[in-house]
Amino acid sequence: MVVAIALVVCCVVWAVVAGLLAMSFCQRRGIRVNPVFLSIGMLNCLSQYRKLTRAETGYIGPLFYHYVIPINAALVLLVVLLAVRFA
Protein backbone atom coordinates (compact mmCIF):
# COMPACT_ATOMS: atom_id res chain seq x y z
CA MET A 1 0.00 0.00 0.00
CA VAL A 2 2.78 2.43 0.90
CA VAL A 3 4.67 1.57 -2.28
CA ALA A 4 1.62 2.34 -4.41
CA ILE A 5 1.15 5.71 -2.72
CA ALA A 6 4.83 6.50 -3.24
CA LEU A 7 4.50 5.59 -6.92
CA VAL A 8 1.48 7.88 -7.30
CA VAL A 9 3.37 10.75 -5.67
CA CYS A 10 6.43 10.14 -7.87
CA CYS A 11 4.29 10.11 -11.01
CA VAL A 12 2.56 13.35 -10.06
CA VAL A 13 5.85 15.08 -9.25
CA TRP A 14 7.33 13.86 -12.55
CA ALA A 15 4.34 15.22 -14.48
CA VAL A 16 4.41 18.59 -12.69
CA VAL A 17 8.12 19.04 -13.37
CA ALA A 18 7.61 18.19 -17.04
CA GLY A 19 4.71 20.64 -17.20
CA LEU A 20 6.79 23.41 -15.65
CA LEU A 21 9.59 22.76 -18.12
CA ALA A 22 7.07 22.96 -20.98
CA MET A 23 5.84 26.26 -19.56
CA SER A 24 9.41 27.54 -19.50
CA PHE A 25 9.84 26.43 -23.12
CA CYS A 26 6.73 28.35 -24.12
CA GLN A 27 7.87 31.47 -22.26
CA ARG A 28 11.17 31.43 -24.14
CA ARG A 29 9.19 31.27 -27.39
CA GLY A 30 7.22 34.39 -26.44
CA ILE A 31 3.98 32.83 -25.23
CA ARG A 32 2.55 34.53 -22.17
CA VAL A 33 2.18 32.27 -19.16
CA ASN A 34 -0.18 33.17 -16.32
CA PRO A 35 1.45 32.01 -13.07
CA VAL A 36 -1.72 32.62 -11.04
CA PHE A 37 -3.68 29.79 -12.65
CA LEU A 38 -0.82 27.33 -12.83
CA SER A 39 -2.79 24.15 -13.54
CA ILE A 40 -4.89 25.65 -16.33
CA GLY A 41 -1.86 27.48 -17.71
CA MET A 42 0.14 24.28 -17.66
CA LEU A 43 -2.41 22.46 -19.80
CA ASN A 44 -2.55 25.39 -22.20
CA CYS A 45 1.25 25.50 -22.42
CA LEU A 46 1.43 21.76 -23.04
CA SER A 47 -0.91 22.22 -25.96
CA GLN A 48 1.20 25.11 -27.26
CA TYR A 49 4.39 23.13 -26.63
CA ARG A 50 3.02 20.27 -28.72
CA LYS A 51 2.17 22.62 -31.59
CA LEU A 52 5.49 24.48 -31.42
CA THR A 53 7.71 21.42 -31.34
CA ARG A 54 5.74 19.75 -34.11
CA ALA A 55 6.09 22.89 -36.26
CA GLU A 56 9.82 23.22 -35.53
CA THR A 57 10.96 19.61 -35.80
CA GLY A 58 8.07 17.64 -37.26
CA TYR A 59 7.76 15.63 -34.05
CA ILE A 60 6.05 16.23 -30.75
CA GLY A 61 8.58 17.17 -28.08
CA PRO A 62 9.46 14.73 -25.30
CA LEU A 63 8.14 16.91 -22.47
CA PHE A 64 4.61 16.34 -23.72
CA TYR A 65 4.99 12.60 -23.22
CA HIS A 66 6.82 13.17 -19.94
CA TYR A 67 3.62 14.82 -18.74
CA VAL A 68 0.95 12.61 -20.30
CA ILE A 69 2.36 9.19 -19.41
CA PRO A 70 3.06 9.73 -15.68
CA ILE A 71 -0.17 11.65 -15.03
CA ASN A 72 -2.15 8.79 -16.59
CA ALA A 73 -0.07 6.23 -14.68
CA ALA A 74 -0.83 8.10 -11.45
CA LEU A 75 -4.53 8.05 -12.27
CA VAL A 76 -4.51 4.31 -12.97
CA LEU A 77 -2.50 3.57 -9.83
CA LEU A 78 -4.85 5.69 -7.75
CA VAL A 79 -7.91 3.90 -9.10
CA VAL A 80 -6.30 0.51 -8.42
CA LEU A 81 -5.27 1.64 -4.96
CA LEU A 82 -8.81 2.80 -4.15
CA ALA A 83 -10.30 -0.40 -5.57
CA VAL A 84 -8.02 -2.53 -3.41
CA ARG A 85 -8.66 -0.36 -0.37
CA PHE A 86 -12.45 -0.50 -0.58
CA ALA A 87 -12.82 -4.03 -1.91
Jmol script that loads the backbone (N, CA, C; Angstrom):
load data "model"
ATOM      1  N   MET A   1       0.818  -1.187   0.000  1.00  0.00           N
ATOM      2  CA  MET A   1       0.000   0.000   0.000  1.00  0.00           C
ATOM      3  C   MET A   1       0.866   1.256   0.000  1.00  0.00           C
ATOM      4  N   VAL A   2       1.894   1.276   0.815  1.00  0.00           N
ATOM      5  CA  VAL A   2       2.781   2.433   0.899  1.00  0.00           C
ATOM      6  C   VAL A   2       3.561   2.604  -0.405  1.00  0.00           C
ATOM      7  N   VAL A   3       3.934   1.508  -1.017  1.00  0.00           N
ATOM      8  CA  VAL A   3       4.671   1.570  -2.283  1.00  0.00           C
ATOM      9  C   VAL A   3       3.799   2.168  -3.377  1.00  0.00           C
ATOM     10  N   ALA A   4       2.532   1.804  -3.403  1.00  0.00           N
ATOM     11  CA  ALA A   4       1.617   2.337  -4.414  1.00  0.00           C
ATOM     12  C   ALA A   4       1.418   3.838  -4.225  1.00  0.00           C
ATOM     13  N   ILE A   5       1.293   4.277  -2.989  1.00  0.00           N
ATOM     14  CA  ILE A   5       1.147   5.705  -2.716  1.00  0.00           C
ATOM     15  C   ILE A   5       2.409   6.453  -3.127  1.00  0.00           C
ATOM     16  N   ALA A   6       3.569   5.867  -2.837  1.00  0.00           N
ATOM     17  CA  ALA A   6       4.833   6.498  -3.236  1.00  0.00           C
ATOM     18  C   ALA A   6       4.941   6.586  -4.750  1.00  0.00           C
ATOM     19  N   LEU A   7       4.489   5.561  -5.456  1.00  0.00           N
ATOM     20  CA  LEU A   7       4.496   5.593  -6.923  1.00  0.00           C
ATOM     21  C   LEU A   7       3.570   6.675  -7.473  1.00  0.00           C
ATOM     22  N   VAL A   8       2.411   6.833  -6.871  1.00  0.00           N
ATOM     23  CA  VAL A   8       1.481   7.875  -7.297  1.00  0.00           C
ATOM     24  C   VAL A   8       2.109   9.252  -7.101  1.00  0.00           C
ATOM     25  N   VAL A   9       2.727   9.462  -5.951  1.00  0.00           N
ATOM     26  CA  VAL A   9       3.368  10.752  -5.674  1.00  0.00           C
ATOM     27  C   VAL A   9       4.513  11.007  -6.645  1.00  0.00           C
ATOM     28  N   CYS A  10       5.317   9.993  -6.915  1.00  0.00           N
ATOM     29  CA  CYS A  10       6.428  10.145  -7.865  1.00  0.00           C
ATOM     30  C   CYS A  10       5.922  10.480  -9.264  1.00  0.00           C
ATOM     31  N   CYS A  11       4.860   9.831  -9.688  1.00  0.00           N
ATOM     32  CA  CYS A  11       4.291  10.109 -11.014  1.00  0.00           C
ATOM     33  C   CYS A  11       3.763  11.535 -11.097  1.00  0.00           C
ATOM     34  N   VAL A  12       3.095  11.989 -10.053  1.00  0.00           N
ATOM     35  CA  VAL A  12       2.559  13.351 -10.057  1.00  0.00           C
ATOM     36  C   VAL A  12       3.688  14.375 -10.064  1.00  0.00           C
ATOM     37  N   VAL A  13       4.716  14.154  -9.270  1.00  0.00           N
ATOM     38  CA  VAL A  13       5.851  15.081  -9.249  1.00  0.00           C
ATOM     39  C   VAL A  13       6.533  15.109 -10.608  1.00  0.00           C
ATOM     40  N   TRP A  14       6.719  13.957 -11.224  1.00  0.00           N
ATOM     41  CA  TRP A  14       7.332  13.860 -12.547  1.00  0.00           C
ATOM     42  C   TRP A  14       6.523  14.656 -13.567  1.00  0.00           C
ATOM     43  N   ALA A  15       5.198  14.515 -13.536  1.00  0.00           N
ATOM     44  CA  ALA A  15       4.343  15.223 -14.481  1.00  0.00           C
ATOM     45  C   ALA A  15       4.374  16.732 -14.244  1.00  0.00           C
ATOM     46  N   VAL A  16       4.377  17.153 -12.995  1.00  0.00           N
ATOM     47  CA  VAL A  16       4.411  18.589 -12.693  1.00  0.00           C
ATOM     48  C   VAL A  16       5.718  19.204 -13.151  1.00  0.00           C
ATOM     49  N   VAL A  17       6.819  18.527 -12.921  1.00  0.00           N
ATOM     50  CA  VAL A  17       8.119  19.044 -13.371  1.00  0.00           C
ATOM     51  C   VAL A  17       8.153  19.144 -14.897  1.00  0.00           C
ATOM     52  N   ALA A  18       7.653  18.142 -15.582  1.00  0.00           N
ATOM     53  CA  ALA A  18       7.611  18.188 -17.044  1.00  0.00           C
ATOM     54  C   ALA A  18       6.711  19.325 -17.518  1.00  0.00           C
ATOM     55  N   GLY A  19       5.598  19.545 -16.849  1.00  0.00           N
ATOM     56  CA  GLY A  19       4.708  20.643 -17.201  1.00  0.00           C
ATOM     57  C   GLY A  19       5.354  22.004 -16.994  1.00  0.00           C
ATOM     58  N   LEU A  20       6.090  22.146 -15.902  1.00  0.00           N
ATOM     59  CA  LEU A  20       6.788  23.406 -15.646  1.00  0.00           C
ATOM     60  C   LEU A  20       7.889  23.652 -16.676  1.00  0.00           C
ATOM     61  N   LEU A  21       8.577  22.607 -17.081  1.00  0.00           N
ATOM     62  CA  LEU A  21       9.592  22.757 -18.124  1.00  0.00           C
ATOM     63  C   LEU A  21       8.956  23.136 -19.461  1.00  0.00           C
ATOM     64  N   ALA A  22       7.792  22.584 -19.753  1.00  0.00           N
ATOM     65  CA  ALA A  22       7.072  22.959 -20.980  1.00  0.00           C
ATOM     66  C   ALA A  22       6.623  24.410 -20.906  1.00  0.00           C
ATOM     67  N   MET A  23       6.216  24.864 -19.727  1.00  0.00           N
ATOM     68  CA  MET A  23       5.844  26.264 -19.559  1.00  0.00           C
ATOM     69  C   MET A  23       7.049  27.177 -19.780  1.00  0.00           C
ATOM     70  N   SER A  24       8.186  26.769 -19.283  1.00  0.00           N
ATOM     71  CA  SER A  24       9.409  27.535 -19.501  1.00  0.00           C
ATOM     72  C   SER A  24       9.764  27.599 -20.982  1.00  0.00           C
ATOM     73  N   PHE A  25       9.596  26.483 -21.680  1.00  0.00           N
ATOM     74  CA  PHE A  25       9.844  26.430 -23.120  1.00  0.00           C
ATOM     75  C   PHE A  25       8.938  27.415 -23.852  1.00  0.00           C
ATOM     76  N   CYS A  26       7.673  27.442 -23.469  1.00  0.00           N
ATOM     77  CA  CYS A  26       6.725  28.354 -24.118  1.00  0.00           C
ATOM     78  C   CYS A  26       7.058  29.809 -23.821  1.00  0.00           C
ATOM     79  N   GLN A  27       7.485  30.096 -22.600  1.00  0.00           N
ATOM     80  CA  GLN A  27       7.869  31.467 -22.259  1.00  0.00           C
ATOM     81  C   GLN A  27       9.044  31.928 -23.098  1.00  0.00           C
ATOM     82  N   ARG A  28      10.013  31.061 -23.316  1.00  0.00           N
ATOM     83  CA  ARG A  28      11.166  31.433 -24.141  1.00  0.00           C
ATOM     84  C   ARG A  28      10.774  31.677 -25.581  1.00  0.00           C
ATOM     85  N   ARG A  29       9.666  31.088 -26.022  1.00  0.00           N
ATOM     86  CA  ARG A  29       9.186  31.275 -27.392  1.00  0.00           C
ATOM     87  C   ARG A  29       8.232  32.463 -27.500  1.00  0.00           C
ATOM     88  N   GLY A  30       8.020  33.187 -26.407  1.00  0.00           N
ATOM     89  CA  GLY A  30       7.215  34.395 -26.441  1.00  0.00           C
ATOM     90  C   GLY A  30       5.755  34.216 -26.097  1.00  0.00           C
ATOM     91  N   ILE A  31       5.367  33.057 -25.625  1.00  0.00           N
ATOM     92  CA  ILE A  31       3.976  32.826 -25.229  1.00  0.00           C
ATOM     93  C   ILE A  31       3.817  33.246 -23.778  1.00  0.00           C
ATOM     94  N   ARG A  32       2.789  34.056 -23.531  1.00  0.00           N
ATOM     95  CA  ARG A  32       2.546  34.532 -22.171  1.00  0.00           C
ATOM     96  C   ARG A  32       2.021  33.396 -21.298  1.00  0.00           C
ATOM     97  N   VAL A  33       2.573  33.304 -20.112  1.00  0.00           N
ATOM     98  CA  VAL A  33       2.176  32.269 -19.157  1.00  0.00           C
ATOM     99  C   VAL A  33       1.637  32.962 -17.919  1.00  0.00           C
ATOM    100  N   ASN A  34       0.438  32.597 -17.508  1.00  0.00           N
ATOM    101  CA  ASN A  34      -0.177  33.174 -16.323  1.00  0.00           C
ATOM    102  C   ASN A  34       0.178  32.319 -15.108  1.00  0.00           C
ATOM    103  N   PRO A  35       1.040  32.826 -14.221  1.00  0.00           N
ATOM    104  CA  PRO A  35       1.451  32.013 -13.072  1.00  0.00           C
ATOM    105  C   PRO A  35       0.380  31.872 -11.997  1.00  0.00           C
ATOM    106  N   VAL A  36      -0.680  32.692 -12.061  1.00  0.00           N
ATOM    107  CA  VAL A  36      -1.720  32.617 -11.043  1.00  0.00           C
ATOM    108  C   VAL A  36      -2.514  31.324 -11.177  1.00  0.00           C
ATOM    109  N   PHE A  37      -2.937  31.011 -12.399  1.00  0.00           N
ATOM    110  CA  PHE A  37      -3.684  29.788 -12.651  1.00  0.00           C
ATOM    111  C   PHE A  37      -2.734  28.747 -13.235  1.00  0.00           C
ATOM    112  N   LEU A  38      -1.898  28.197 -12.377  1.00  0.00           N
ATOM    113  CA  LEU A  38      -0.816  27.325 -12.831  1.00  0.00           C
ATOM    114  C   LEU A  38      -1.324  26.057 -13.503  1.00  0.00           C
ATOM    115  N   SER A  39      -2.334  25.421 -12.966  1.00  0.00           N
ATOM    116  CA  SER A  39      -2.789  24.149 -13.540  1.00  0.00           C
ATOM    117  C   SER A  39      -3.433  24.352 -14.900  1.00  0.00           C
ATOM    118  N   ILE A  40      -4.268  25.373 -15.037  1.00  0.00           N
ATOM    119  CA  ILE A  40      -4.891  25.648 -16.330  1.00  0.00           C
ATOM    120  C   ILE A  40      -3.837  26.133 -17.324  1.00  0.00           C
ATOM    121  N   GLY A  41      -2.932  26.984 -16.848  1.00  0.00           N
ATOM    122  CA  GLY A  41      -1.859  27.482 -17.708  1.00  0.00           C
ATOM    123  C   GLY A  41      -0.932  26.378 -18.165  1.00  0.00           C
ATOM    124  N   MET A  42      -0.725  25.386 -17.296  1.00  0.00           N
ATOM    125  CA  MET A  42       0.142  24.277 -17.663  1.00  0.00           C
ATOM    126  C   MET A  42      -0.466  23.467 -18.799  1.00  0.00           C
ATOM    127  N   LEU A  43      -1.754  23.213 -18.731  1.00  0.00           N
ATOM    128  CA  LEU A  43      -2.412  22.462 -19.798  1.00  0.00           C
ATOM    129  C   LEU A  43      -2.403  23.245 -21.107  1.00  0.00           C
ATOM    130  N   ASN A  44      -2.607  24.549 -21.015  1.00  0.00           N
ATOM    131  CA  ASN A  44      -2.545  25.387 -22.201  1.00  0.00           C
ATOM    132  C   ASN A  44      -1.142  25.390 -22.791  1.00  0.00           C
ATOM    133  N   CYS A  45      -0.139  25.498 -21.935  1.00  0.00           N
ATOM    134  CA  CYS A  45       1.249  25.505 -22.419  1.00  0.00           C
ATOM    135  C   CYS A  45       1.641  24.153 -23.008  1.00  0.00           C
ATOM    136  N   LEU A  46       1.135  23.077 -22.456  1.00  0.00           N
ATOM    137  CA  LEU A  46       1.431  21.764 -23.037  1.00  0.00           C
ATOM    138  C   LEU A  46       0.856  21.652 -24.439  1.00  0.00           C
ATOM    139  N   SER A  47      -0.320  22.206 -24.630  1.00  0.00           N
ATOM    140  CA  SER A  47      -0.906  22.217 -25.964  1.00  0.00           C
ATOM    141  C   SER A  47      -0.063  23.070 -26.915  1.00  0.00           C
ATOM    142  N   GLN A  48       0.347  24.241 -26.454  1.00  0.00           N
ATOM    143  CA  GLN A  48       1.195  25.113 -27.259  1.00  0.00           C
ATOM    144  C   GLN A  48       2.555  24.479 -27.519  1.00  0.00           C
ATOM    145  N   TYR A  49       3.106  23.813 -26.488  1.00  0.00           N
ATOM    146  CA  TYR A  49       4.393  23.128 -26.632  1.00  0.00           C
ATOM    147  C   TYR A  49       4.315  22.064 -27.720  1.00  0.00           C
ATOM    148  N   ARG A  50       3.219  21.316 -27.710  1.00  0.00           N
ATOM    149  CA  ARG A  50       3.023  20.273 -28.720  1.00  0.00           C
ATOM    150  C   ARG A  50       2.993  20.875 -30.120  1.00  0.00           C
ATOM    151  N   LYS A  51       2.254  21.971 -30.285  1.00  0.00           N
ATOM    152  CA  LYS A  51       2.167  22.619 -31.592  1.00  0.00           C
ATOM    153  C   LYS A  51       3.514  23.206 -32.018  1.00  0.00           C
ATOM    154  N   LEU A  52       4.205  23.857 -31.085  1.00  0.00           N
ATOM    155  CA  LEU A  52       5.487  24.484 -31.418  1.00  0.00           C
ATOM    156  C   LEU A  52       6.541  23.463 -31.814  1.00  0.00           C
ATOM    157  N   THR A  53       6.670  22.405 -31.029  1.00  0.00           N
ATOM    158  CA  THR A  53       7.709  21.417 -31.339  1.00  0.00           C
ATOM    159  C   THR A  53       7.392  20.668 -32.622  1.00  0.00           C
ATOM    160  N   ARG A  54       6.116  20.427 -32.859  1.00  0.00           N
ATOM    161  CA  ARG A  54       5.741  19.752 -34.110  1.00  0.00           C
ATOM    162  C   ARG A  54       6.023  20.653 -35.311  1.00  0.00           C
ATOM    163  N   ALA A  55       5.812  21.959 -35.159  1.00  0.00           N
ATOM    164  CA  ALA A  55       6.085  22.888 -36.255  1.00  0.00           C
ATOM    165  C   ALA A  55       7.589  23.040 -36.492  1.00  0.00           C
ATOM    166  N   GLU A  56       8.376  23.014 -35.405  1.00  0.00           N
ATOM    167  CA  GLU A  56       9.821  23.220 -35.527  1.00  0.00           C
ATOM    168  C   GLU A  56      10.556  21.976 -36.020  1.00  0.00           C
ATOM    169  N   THR A  57      10.188  20.819 -35.499  1.00  0.00           N
ATOM    170  CA  THR A  57      10.956  19.609 -35.795  1.00  0.00           C
ATOM    171  C   THR A  57      10.195  18.552 -36.577  1.00  0.00           C
ATOM    172  N   GLY A  58       8.880  18.668 -36.611  1.00  0.00           N
ATOM    173  CA  GLY A  58       8.073  17.645 -37.258  1.00  0.00           C
ATOM    174  C   GLY A  58       7.626  16.558 -36.298  1.00  0.00           C
ATOM    175  N   TYR A  59       8.117  16.604 -35.078  1.00  0.00           N
ATOM    176  CA  TYR A  59       7.760  15.626 -34.054  1.00  0.00           C
ATOM    177  C   TYR A  59       7.277  16.355 -32.813  1.00  0.00           C
ATOM    178  N   ILE A  60       6.485  15.665 -32.026  1.00  0.00           N
ATOM    179  CA  ILE A  60       6.046  16.225 -30.749  1.00  0.00           C
ATOM    180  C   ILE A  60       7.199  16.089 -29.762  1.00  0.00           C
ATOM    181  N   GLY A  61       7.461  17.156 -29.015  1.00  0.00           N
ATOM    182  CA  GLY A  61       8.581  17.170 -28.075  1.00  0.00           C
ATOM    183  C   GLY A  61       8.416  16.176 -26.936  1.00  0.00           C
ATOM    184  N   PRO A  62       9.516  15.763 -26.338  1.00  0.00           N
ATOM    185  CA  PRO A  62       9.462  14.729 -25.296  1.00  0.00           C
ATOM    186  C   PRO A  62       8.781  15.172 -24.009  1.00  0.00           C
ATOM    187  N   LEU A  63       8.772  16.471 -23.714  1.00  0.00           N
ATOM    188  CA  LEU A  63       8.137  16.914 -22.470  1.00  0.00           C
ATOM    189  C   LEU A  63       6.643  16.650 -22.470  1.00  0.00           C
ATOM    190  N   PHE A  64       6.040  16.649 -23.639  1.00  0.00           N
ATOM    191  CA  PHE A  64       4.611  16.342 -23.723  1.00  0.00           C
ATOM    192  C   PHE A  64       4.357  14.929 -23.219  1.00  0.00           C
ATOM    193  N   TYR A  65       5.160  13.988 -23.655  1.00  0.00           N
ATOM    194  CA  TYR A  65       4.993  12.602 -23.219  1.00  0.00           C
ATOM    195  C   TYR A  65       5.436  12.410 -21.770  1.00  0.00           C
ATOM    196  N   HIS A  66       6.400  13.234 -21.330  1.00  0.00           N
ATOM    197  CA  HIS A  66       6.820  13.170 -19.937  1.00  0.00           C
ATOM    198  C   HIS A  66       5.758  13.728 -18.999  1.00  0.00           C
ATOM    199  N   TYR A  67       4.759  14.389 -19.546  1.00  0.00           N
ATOM    200  CA  TYR A  67       3.618  14.820 -18.745  1.00  0.00           C
ATOM    201  C   TYR A  67       2.471  13.812 -18.846  1.00  0.00           C
ATOM    202  N   VAL A  68       2.139  13.429 -20.056  1.00  0.00           N
ATOM    203  CA  VAL A  68       0.951  12.607 -20.299  1.00  0.00           C
ATOM    204  C   VAL A  68       1.088  11.213 -19.682  1.00  0.00           C
ATOM    205  N   ILE A  69       2.205  10.568 -19.887  1.00  0.00           N
ATOM    206  CA  ILE A  69       2.363   9.188 -19.408  1.00  0.00           C
ATOM    207  C   ILE A  69       2.330   9.094 -17.876  1.00  0.00           C
ATOM    208  N   PRO A  70       3.118   9.890 -17.140  1.00  0.00           N
ATOM    209  CA  PRO A  70       3.060   9.735 -15.680  1.00  0.00           C
ATOM    210  C   PRO A  70       1.745  10.197 -15.055  1.00  0.00           C
ATOM    211  N   ILE A  71       1.085  11.211 -15.634  1.00  0.00           N
ATOM    212  CA  ILE A  71      -0.173  11.645 -15.031  1.00  0.00           C
ATOM    213  C   ILE A  71      -1.241  10.568 -15.235  1.00  0.00           C
ATOM    214  N   ASN A  72      -1.215   9.894 -16.375  1.00  0.00           N
ATOM    215  CA  ASN A  72      -2.148   8.786 -16.591  1.00  0.00           C
ATOM    216  C   ASN A  72      -1.785   7.580 -15.731  1.00  0.00           C
ATOM    217  N   ALA A  73      -0.498   7.330 -15.558  1.00  0.00           N
ATOM    218  CA  ALA A  73      -0.072   6.234 -14.680  1.00  0.00           C
ATOM    219  C   ALA A  73      -0.505   6.504 -13.239  1.00  0.00           C
ATOM    220  N   ALA A  74      -0.394   7.746 -12.800  1.00  0.00           N
ATOM    221  CA  ALA A  74      -0.833   8.101 -11.446  1.00  0.00           C
ATOM    222  C   ALA A  74      -2.333   7.896 -11.295  1.00  0.00           C
ATOM    223  N   LEU A  75      -3.086   8.243 -12.319  1.00  0.00           N
ATOM    224  CA  LEU A  75      -4.531   8.047 -12.273  1.00  0.00           C
ATOM    225  C   LEU A  75      -4.881   6.566 -12.180  1.00  0.00           C
ATOM    226  N   VAL A  76      -4.247   5.752 -12.993  1.00  0.00           N
ATOM    227  CA  VAL A  76      -4.513   4.308 -12.970  1.00  0.00           C
ATOM    228  C   VAL A  76      -4.109   3.713 -11.625  1.00  0.00           C
ATOM    229  N   LEU A  77      -2.940   4.086 -11.123  1.00  0.00           N
ATOM    230  CA  LEU A  77      -2.496   3.570  -9.831  1.00  0.00           C
ATOM    231  C   LEU A  77      -3.435   3.996  -8.714  1.00  0.00           C
ATOM    232  N   LEU A  78      -3.926   5.221  -8.781  1.00  0.00           N
ATOM    233  CA  LEU A  78      -4.846   5.695  -7.753  1.00  0.00           C
ATOM    234  C   LEU A  78      -6.164   4.935  -7.790  1.00  0.00           C
ATOM    235  N   VAL A  79      -6.672   4.672  -8.979  1.00  0.00           N
ATOM    236  CA  VAL A  79      -7.914   3.898  -9.102  1.00  0.00           C
ATOM    237  C   VAL A  79      -7.713   2.478  -8.575  1.00  0.00           C
ATOM    238  N   VAL A  80      -6.597   1.867  -8.922  1.00  0.00           N
ATOM    239  CA  VAL A  80      -6.302   0.511  -8.421  1.00  0.00           C
ATOM    240  C   VAL A  80      -6.153   0.530  -6.903  1.00  0.00           C
ATOM    241  N   LEU A  81      -5.462   1.531  -6.403  1.00  0.00           N
ATOM    242  CA  LEU A  81      -5.273   1.643  -4.961  1.00  0.00           C
ATOM    243  C   LEU A  81      -6.611   1.795  -4.240  1.00  0.00           C
ATOM    244  N   LEU A  82      -7.488   2.627  -4.776  1.00  0.00           N
ATOM    245  CA  LEU A  82      -8.807   2.796  -4.155  1.00  0.00           C
ATOM    246  C   LEU A  82      -9.652   1.537  -4.288  1.00  0.00           C
ATOM    247  N   ALA A  83      -9.544   0.834  -5.402  1.00  0.00           N
ATOM    248  CA  ALA A  83     -10.300  -0.401  -5.573  1.00  0.00           C
ATOM    249  C   ALA A  83      -9.846  -1.471  -4.581  1.00  0.00           C
ATOM    250  N   VAL A  84      -8.556  -1.558  -4.367  1.00  0.00           N
ATOM    251  CA  VAL A  84      -8.023  -2.534  -3.414  1.00  0.00           C
ATOM    252  C   VAL A  84      -8.410  -2.133  -1.987  1.00  0.00           C
ATOM    253  N   ARG A  85      -8.369  -0.851  -1.730  1.00  0.00           N
ATOM    254  CA  ARG A  85      -8.656  -0.363  -0.373  1.00  0.00           C
ATOM    255  C   ARG A  85     -10.109  -0.613   0.020  1.00  0.00           C
ATOM    256  N   PHE A  86     -11.032  -0.382  -0.906  1.00  0.00           N
ATOM    257  CA  PHE A  86     -12.452  -0.497  -0.580  1.00  0.00           C
ATOM    258  C   PHE A  86     -13.072  -1.818  -1.019  1.00  0.00           C
ATOM    259  N   ALA A  87     -12.275  -2.741  -1.498  1.00  0.00           N
ATOM    260  CA  ALA A  87     -12.817  -4.031  -1.912  1.00  0.00           C
ATOM    261  C   ALA A  87     -12.892  -5.010  -0.755  1.00  0.00           C
TER     262      ALA A  87
END
end "model"
wireframe off; spacefill off
backbone 0.3
color backbone group
